Amino acid sequence: MALSEGLIKILNKTYEPLAMVNSEFKGNDLAFKTNEEGLPILLFIGKLDDKGQIKGERYARRLAKDAQGKIIKDHWELKGKAT
């Protein structure tokens, strides 16, 4: 399943570095981990259970930068079920 354009807009923002951010999008719970630059790199999307974990899908972001630090590759990849 590809990520929607609206969700990609949320994930393209910069957040607190090295943090786990919880949010909501179109009735789904989101949790994403940010890297040292504050960019989301790991996404969990689904429904929160009673233990505070998301049951749904897990995505990982592949970022590649050139020598000047410009992003040349930015891709979200479905990694499987989040339990």
Helices and strands as residue ranges (DSSP letters): H 5-11, E 20-25, E 28-34, E 40-48, E 54-65, E 71-82
